[in-house]
Amino acid sequence: MNIIEIINKKKNNKSLTKDEIDFFVNAFVDESIPDYQVSSLLMAILLRGMDEEETSNLTSAMINSGGKVDLSSISGIKSDKHSTGGVGDKVSLVLGPLVTSCGVKLSKMSGKGLGHTGGTLDKLQSIPGFNIELSEEDFGKAVKDYGIAIISQTKNLVPADKKLYSLRDVTGTVDSIPLIASSIMSKKLASGSDTILLDVKCGTGAFMQDFDSAKILAKSMVSIGKNHGKDTRAVISNMNEPLGYSIGNSLEVIEALETLKGKGPKDLEDLCLYEGAIILIQNGIVDSIEEGKAILYENLRNNKALEKFKDLVKAQSGDERVVDDYSILPISKYKTEIKSPTSAYIKGINPLSLGNLSSDLGAGRKALGDIIDHGIGLVLKNKTGDFVEKGQVLLTVYHNKDLSEDFIRDLVSAFDFSEKETLEKTLIYDYIY
């Protein structure tokens, strides 16, 4: 086959065959075609798109570029959950223990955060001793013995995605829905689970900022999963403000633990109950979302979910005392309260701004190799719709370096104030299955 012919075919808005897609993926991985030609094809895909069959075939080619995780030795259904990324998104830390308290086996391979979004692994690594680098054998054993494990992606999993993503990042081809969908789903499908729940964030703090784009991406990923024989479903959720109150790794671990103790933020609890109920449906444990939410709610109140968090930490060599003693977590040297400049309703809170500012403090990374500070971040005191008095605390900054006047001004600018009361917010926009 000829890569030039494939580029021209896609440039002319024609569908690529499975053999053509396999050829370009394999040739790129083994470096028999140069980056600049693959860059040209990626741009053609960005501009011309891919149909459902092409996207599914691209996902398959990426999966087959490396090894796959074999969880067949574990009896029963194995479930996975993935978020497209947001600010304050600590759902996996709550949802994982919550569903496993009902008998679900959750086997999750996750990633580290980049840019304004926080990564699940970074949060877990706030816990002293927590090991995210389990071997495939130990990963399977943790799921079998404890019902849950959350680890980093193994090095031989989907090498095509690593290479393609690096190229997309420097060629302006990141925001292509077929390329996004195949990137996410290739990793999920290679990870060995039987069911997949996708949390597609939508709003100013998400990659997909408008509902229509989020729904197209969600439907594409659900279709790919079904084409590969997996029960795949998606929830489109609101990311027009941070989820919960805490932004930053150890701060989010604390908020997740408080939620597992039945004392967490309402939006975080509600989202976890809704998504958890879907996972229970996927596992055949309940027949409806309302039935699932009732069981999960009870397990938040009777400490069964909290015990499963302790199991997760124990299975991965972390310090179990964290459940009862937050002082073992890293916390910043300084705390500064930022106060409201006015008496008004909070009309909006920009999650992108707060995520970037938290990252600037050191809570996130600009490049994958950056070292992060697990003990810093932001904790909001109010959410959209609340009324604040002038001089009332808006948020607390946890930091290890001095805050500039510009930084403080930017923090306040992330809040949009109004004299009028804000309309009720929507947490969940859609459920696709």
C-alpha positions as CSV (number, residue, x, y, z in Angstrom):
1,M,0.0,0.0,0.0
2,N,1.0,3.6,-0.5
3,I,0.6,6.2,2.3
4,I,0.3,9.0,-0.3
5,E,-2.7,7.3,-1.8
6,I,-4.3,6.9,1.6
7,I,-3.7,10.6,2.4
8,N,-5.3,11.6,-0.9
9,K,-8.2,9.3,-0.4
10,K,-9.1,10.8,3.0
11,K,-8.3,14.3,1.7
12,N,-11.0,13.7,-1.0
13,N,-13.5,12.7,1.7
14,K,-13.5,9.0,1.0
15,S,-13.7,6.3,3.6
16,L,-10.6,4.3,4.4
17,T,-10.8,0.5,4.4
18,K,-9.7,-1.6,7.4
19,D,-6.6,-2.7,5.5
20,E,-5.6,0.9,4.8
21,I,-6.1,1.9,8.4
22,D,-4.2,-1.1,9.7
23,F,-1.4,-0.3,7.3
24,F,-0.9,3.3,8.3
25,V,-1.1,2.5,12.1
26,N,1.4,-0.4,11.9
27,A,3.7,1.5,9.6
28,F,3.7,4.5,11.9
29,V,4.5,2.3,15.0
30,D,7.3,0.5,13.3
31,E,8.6,3.8,11.8
32,S,8.4,2.7,8.2
33,I,6.6,5.9,7.3
34,P,7.7,9.3,8.5
35,D,5.9,11.6,11.0
36,Y,5.2,14.3,8.4
37,Q,3.2,11.9,6.3
38,V,1.2,10.7,9.3
39,S,0.7,14.4,10.3
40,S,-0.8,15.0,6.9
41,L,-3.2,12.1,7.2
42,L,-4.2,13.3,10.7
43,M,-5.0,16.7,9.4
44,A,-7.1,15.1,6.6
45,I,-9.0,13.1,9.3
46,L,-9.5,16.3,11.3
47,L,-11.0,18.1,8.3
48,R,-12.9,15.3,6.7
49,G,-13.9,13.2,9.6
50,M,-14.4,9.4,9.8
51,D,-17.6,7.4,9.7
52,E,-18.5,4.9,12.4
53,E,-16.9,1.9,10.7
54,E,-13.6,3.8,10.1
55,T,-13.4,4.9,13.7
56,S,-14.1,1.4,15.0
57,N,-11.4,0.0,12.7
58,L,-8.9,2.7,13.8
59,T,-9.6,1.7,17.4
60,S,-9.0,-1.9,16.6
61,A,-5.7,-1.2,14.8
62,M,-4.5,0.9,17.8
63,I,-5.5,-1.9,20.3
64,N,-3.6,-4.5,18.2
65,S,-0.5,-2.4,18.1
66,G,0.4,-3.7,21.6
67,G,-0.5,-6.1,24.3
68,K,-3.9,-6.5,26.0
69,V,-4.7,-7.1,29.6
70,D,-6.1,-10.6,30.3
71,L,-8.6,-10.6,33.2
72,S,-10.2,-13.9,32.3
73,S,-8.9,-15.6,35.5
74,I,-11.2,-13.3,37.5
75,S,-14.7,-14.7,37.7
76,G,-17.7,-12.6,36.9
77,I,-18.1,-9.2,35.2
78,K,-15.2,-6.7,35.3
79,S,-16.2,-3.0,35.1
80,D,-14.3,0.1,34.1
81,K,-15.1,3.8,34.3
82,H,-13.5,6.7,32.4
83,S,-13.8,10.5,32.6
84,T,-12.9,12.8,29.8
85,G,-11.4,15.2,32.4
86,G,-12.5,18.1,34.5
87,V,-11.7,20.3,37.4
88,G,-12.3,18.9,40.9
89,D,-13.2,15.6,39.3
90,K,-12.6,13.0,42.1
91,V,-15.5,10.8,41.0
92,S,-13.4,7.6,40.6
93,L,-12.2,7.9,44.2
94,V,-15.8,7.7,45.4
95,L,-17.4,5.7,42.7
96,G,-14.9,2.8,42.7
97,P,-15.3,1.9,46.4
98,L,-19.0,2.7,46.2
99,V,-19.8,0.1,43.5
100,T,-17.4,-2.5,44.8
101,S,-19.3,-2.3,48.1
102,C,-22.2,-3.8,46.1
103,G,-20.2,-6.7,44.7
104,V,-18.9,-5.0,41.4
105,K,-15.3,-5.8,40.4
106,L,-13.7,-2.5,39.2
107,S,-10.5,-2.8,37.2
108,K,-9.4,0.6,36.1
109,M,-6.3,1.8,34.3
110,S,-6.0,5.5,34.6
111,G,-3.7,8.4,33.6
112,K,-2.0,11.3,35.2
113,G,-3.4,14.8,34.9
114,L,-2.2,17.3,32.3
115,G,-3.0,21.0,32.1
116,H,-6.0,22.2,34.0
117,T,-7.5,18.8,34.7
118,G,-6.5,16.6,37.6
119,G,-5.5,13.0,37.2
120,T,-6.9,10.2,39.4
121,L,-3.4,8.7,39.8
122,D,-2.0,11.9,41.1
123,K,-4.7,12.1,43.7
124,L,-4.1,8.5,44.8
125,Q,-0.3,9.2,45.0
126,S,-1.0,11.8,47.7
127,I,-1.5,8.8,50.0
128,P,1.8,7.7,51.4
129,G,3.0,4.4,49.9
130,F,0.2,4.1,47.3
131,N,1.6,2.1,44.4
132,I,0.1,2.8,41.0
133,E,2.7,0.6,39.1
134,L,1.3,-2.9,39.7
135,S,2.3,-5.7,37.4
136,E,-0.6,-7.2,35.3
137,E,-0.5,-10.2,37.7
138,D,-0.8,-8.1,40.8
139,F,-3.4,-5.9,39.2
140,G,-5.5,-9.0,38.6
141,K,-4.9,-10.3,42.1
142,A,-6.0,-7.0,43.6
143,V,-9.3,-7.1,41.6
144,K,-9.8,-10.7,42.5
145,D,-9.1,-10.3,46.3
146,Y,-10.4,-6.9,47.0
147,G,-12.8,-6.1,44.1
148,I,-10.9,-3.0,43.0
149,A,-7.6,-1.7,41.6
150,I,-6.7,1.6,40.0
151,I,-3.3,1.6,38.3
152,S,-1.3,3.4,35.6
153,Q,-1.5,2.1,32.0
154,T,1.1,-0.7,31.3
155,K,3.9,0.3,29.0
156,N,3.0,-2.2,26.2
157,L,-0.6,-1.2,26.1
158,V,-1.7,0.6,22.9
159,P,1.7,2.0,21.8
160,A,0.1,3.5,18.7
161,D,-2.0,5.8,20.9
162,K,1.1,7.1,22.6
163,K,2.8,7.9,19.3
164,L,-0.3,9.3,17.6
165,Y,-1.2,11.5,20.6
166,S,2.3,13.0,20.8
167,L,2.0,13.9,17.1
168,R,-1.5,15.3,17.4
169,D,-0.4,17.5,20.2
170,V,2.2,19.3,18.0
171,T,0.2,19.3,14.8
172,G,-3.0,21.0,15.8
173,T,-5.0,17.8,15.4
174,V,-6.1,17.1,19.0
175,D,-9.7,18.3,18.6
176,S,-10.9,15.6,16.2
177,I,-13.7,13.5,17.6
178,P,-12.8,10.2,15.7
179,L,-9.2,10.6,17.0
180,I,-10.3,11.4,20.5
181,A,-12.8,8.6,20.6
182,S,-10.3,6.0,19.2
183,S,-7.6,7.2,21.6
184,I,-9.8,6.8,24.7
185,M,-11.6,3.6,23.6
186,S,-8.4,1.8,22.4
187,K,-7.0,2.1,26.0
188,K,-10.3,1.1,27.6
189,L,-10.9,-1.9,25.4
190,A,-7.3,-3.1,25.8
191,S,-7.6,-3.0,29.5
192,G,-9.7,-6.2,29.7
193,S,-13.0,-5.1,31.3
194,D,-16.4,-6.3,30.2
195,T,-18.4,-3.1,30.8
196,I,-17.3,0.5,30.4
197,L,-19.0,3.7,31.7
198,L,-17.9,7.0,30.2
199,D,-18.3,10.3,32.0
200,V,-18.1,12.9,29.2
201,K,-17.7,16.3,30.8
202,C,-19.3,19.2,29.1
203,G,-18.8,22.9,29.7
204,T,-16.1,25.6,30.2
205,G,-13.9,23.4,32.2
206,A,-14.1,20.4,29.8
207,F,-12.5,19.6,26.5
208,M,-15.9,19.4,25.0
209,Q,-17.4,22.8,25.9
210,D,-20.7,22.6,24.1
211,F,-23.4,19.9,24.5
212,D,-23.6,18.9,20.8
213,S,-19.9,18.1,20.6
214,A,-20.0,16.2,23.9
215,K,-23.0,14.1,22.6
216,I,-21.3,13.3,19.3
217,L,-18.2,12.2,21.2
218,A,-20.2,10.2,23.7
219,K,-22.2,8.4,21.0
220,S,-19.1,7.7,19.0
221,M,-17.4,6.0,22.0
222,V,-20.5,4.0,23.0
223,S,-20.7,2.8,19.4
224,I,-17.1,1.8,19.3
225,G,-17.5,-0.2,22.6
226,K,-20.6,-2.0,21.3
227,N,-18.9,-2.8,18.1
228,H,-16.2,-4.5,20.2
229,G,-18.7,-6.5,22.1
230,K,-18.6,-4.5,25.4
231,D,-21.6,-3.0,27.3
232,T,-20.6,0.6,26.9
233,R,-22.6,3.6,28.2
234,A,-22.0,7.3,28.7
235,V,-23.2,10.1,30.9
236,I,-22.8,13.7,29.8
237,S,-22.2,15.8,33.0
238,N,-21.8,19.5,33.8
239,M,-18.4,21.0,33.9
240,N,-19.3,24.6,33.9
241,E,-18.0,24.9,37.5
242,P,-15.7,22.7,39.5
243,L,-17.1,19.5,40.8
244,G,-17.3,19.6,44.6
245,Y,-15.4,22.3,46.5
246,S,-11.8,21.0,46.4
247,I,-9.2,21.4,43.6
248,G,-5.8,19.8,44.2
249,N,-4.6,16.3,44.9
250,S,-4.6,15.7,48.7
251,L,-7.5,18.2,49.1
252,E,-9.6,16.1,46.7
253,V,-8.7,12.8,48.5
254,I,-10.0,14.4,51.7
255,E,-13.2,15.5,50.0
256,A,-13.7,12.0,48.5
257,L,-13.3,10.4,51.9
258,E,-15.8,12.9,53.4
259,T,-18.2,11.9,50.6
260,L,-17.7,8.2,51.4
261,K,-18.5,9.1,55.1
262,G,-21.8,10.6,53.8
263,K,-20.6,14.2,54.4
264,G,-19.5,15.2,50.9
265,P,-20.7,17.9,48.5
266,K,-24.2,17.3,47.0
267,D,-23.1,17.5,43.4
268,L,-20.3,15.0,43.8
269,E,-22.5,12.6,45.8
270,D,-25.4,12.9,43.3
271,L,-23.1,12.2,40.3
272,C,-21.5,9.2,41.9
273,L,-24.9,7.8,42.9
274,Y,-26.2,8.2,39.3
275,E,-23.2,6.8,37.6
276,G,-22.8,4.0,40.2
277,A,-26.4,3.0,39.6
278,I,-25.6,2.6,35.9
279,I,-22.7,0.3,36.7
280,L,-24.9,-1.8,38.9
281,I,-27.3,-2.1,36.0
282,Q,-24.4,-3.2,33.7
283,N,-23.6,-5.8,36.3
284,G,-27.1,-7.1,36.5
285,I,-27.4,-6.2,40.2
286,V,-30.4,-3.8,39.7
287,D,-32.9,-3.1,37.0
288,S,-33.3,0.7,37.4
289,I,-31.3,3.8,38.2
290,E,-33.5,4.6,41.2
291,E,-33.1,1.1,42.7
292,G,-29.3,1.4,42.2
293,K,-29.1,4.8,43.8
294,A,-31.0,3.6,46.9
295,I,-28.6,0.7,47.5
296,L,-25.6,2.9,46.9
297,Y,-26.9,5.7,49.2
298,E,-27.3,3.1,52.0
299,N,-23.7,2.0,51.5
300,L,-22.5,5.6,51.9
301,R,-24.3,5.8,55.2
302,N,-23.3,2.4,56.7
303,N,-19.5,2.7,55.9
304,K,-19.4,-0.2,53.5
305,A,-18.1,2.0,50.7
306,L,-15.6,3.6,53.1
307,E,-14.3,0.1,54.0
308,K,-13.8,-0.5,50.3
309,F,-11.7,2.6,50.0
310,K,-9.5,1.2,52.7
311,D,-9.3,-2.1,50.8
312,L,-8.1,-0.2,47.7
313,V,-5.4,1.5,49.7
314,K,-4.4,-1.7,51.3
315,A,-4.3,-3.6,48.0
316,Q,-1.9,-1.1,46.6
317,S,0.4,-0.7,49.6
318,G,-0.8,2.6,50.8
319,D,-1.2,3.8,54.3
320,E,-4.7,2.8,55.4
321,R,-4.7,5.3,58.3
322,V,-5.6,8.0,55.7
323,V,-9.3,7.0,56.1
324,D,-9.3,8.3,59.7
325,D,-6.3,10.6,59.8
326,Y,-5.9,13.2,57.1
327,S,-2.8,14.6,58.7
328,I,-0.7,11.9,57.0
329,L,-1.5,13.6,53.7
330,P,0.7,16.3,52.3
331,I,-0.7,19.8,53.0
332,S,0.8,23.1,52.1
333,K,2.8,25.4,54.4
334,Y,0.5,28.4,53.8
335,K,-3.2,29.0,53.6
336,T,-4.6,32.3,52.3
337,E,-8.3,33.2,52.3
338,I,-9.6,35.1,49.3
339,K,-12.6,37.3,50.1
340,S,-15.6,38.5,48.0
341,P,-15.3,42.1,46.7
342,T,-19.0,42.5,46.6
343,S,-22.4,41.4,48.1
344,A,-24.1,39.4,45.3
345,Y,-25.1,36.1,44.0
346,I,-22.5,33.9,42.4
347,K,-23.6,33.6,38.8
348,G,-20.8,31.4,37.6
349,I,-17.4,30.0,38.6
350,N,-15.0,29.4,35.7
351,P,-13.5,25.9,36.2
352,L,-10.9,26.4,33.4
353,S,-9.5,29.5,35.2
354,L,-9.4,27.9,38.6
355,G,-7.9,24.7,37.2
356,N,-5.1,26.6,35.4
357,L,-4.4,28.7,38.5
358,S,-4.2,25.7,40.7
359,S,-1.8,24.1,38.2
360,D,0.3,27.3,38.2
361,L,0.7,26.9,42.0
362,G,2.2,23.5,41.3
363,A,-0.9,21.2,41.8
364,G,-0.8,20.2,38.1
365,R,1.7,19.8,35.3
366,K,2.2,21.5,31.9
367,A,4.1,18.6,30.5
368,L,4.0,14.9,31.5
369,G,7.4,15.0,33.1
370,D,6.7,17.8,35.5
371,I,6.8,17.2,39.2
372,I,3.6,18.2,41.1
373,D,3.1,19.3,44.7
374,H,0.3,17.0,46.1
375,G,-0.4,19.3,49.1
376,I,-1.5,22.5,47.3
377,G,-4.7,23.7,45.6
378,L,-7.9,25.6,46.2
379,V,-11.0,24.9,48.3
380,L,-14.1,26.8,47.4
381,K,-16.5,28.0,50.2
382,N,-19.5,28.6,47.9
383,K,-20.9,27.4,44.6
384,T,-22.9,28.9,41.7
385,G,-26.2,30.2,43.0
386,D,-25.0,31.0,46.5
387,F,-25.3,34.6,47.9
388,V,-22.1,36.0,49.4
389,E,-21.6,39.2,51.5
390,K,-18.8,41.6,50.7
391,G,-15.7,40.4,52.7
392,Q,-17.0,36.8,53.0
393,V,-14.5,34.1,52.1
394,L,-14.8,32.9,48.5
395,L,-12.1,30.3,48.6
396,T,-8.9,29.2,50.5
397,V,-5.6,28.9,48.7
398,Y,-3.2,26.2,49.9
399,H,0.2,27.2,48.7
400,N,4.0,26.9,49.3
401,K,5.0,30.1,47.5
402,D,4.0,33.7,47.8
403,L,0.8,34.8,46.0
404,S,1.2,37.8,43.6
405,E,-1.4,40.5,43.4
406,D,-2.1,39.4,39.8
407,F,-2.7,35.8,40.9
408,I,-5.2,36.9,43.6
409,R,-6.9,39.2,41.0
410,D,-7.2,36.3,38.6
411,L,-8.7,34.1,41.3
412,V,-11.4,36.6,42.0
413,S,-12.0,37.1,38.3
414,A,-13.0,33.4,38.0
415,F,-16.2,34.3,39.9
416,D,-19.0,36.0,38.0
417,F,-21.3,38.0,40.3
418,S,-24.9,39.1,39.8
419,E,-27.6,41.0,41.7
420,K,-30.2,38.5,40.5
421,E,-30.5,34.9,41.8
422,T,-29.1,32.3,39.5
423,L,-31.4,29.7,37.9
424,E,-31.1,26.1,39.1
425,K,-28.2,24.2,37.7
426,T,-28.3,20.9,35.7
427,L,-25.8,18.3,36.8
428,I,-26.5,15.5,34.3
429,Y,-27.3,16.5,30.7
430,D,-27.8,13.1,29.1
431,Y,-27.4,9.3,29.4
432,I,-26.5,7.4,26.3
433,Y,-26.7,3.6,26.0
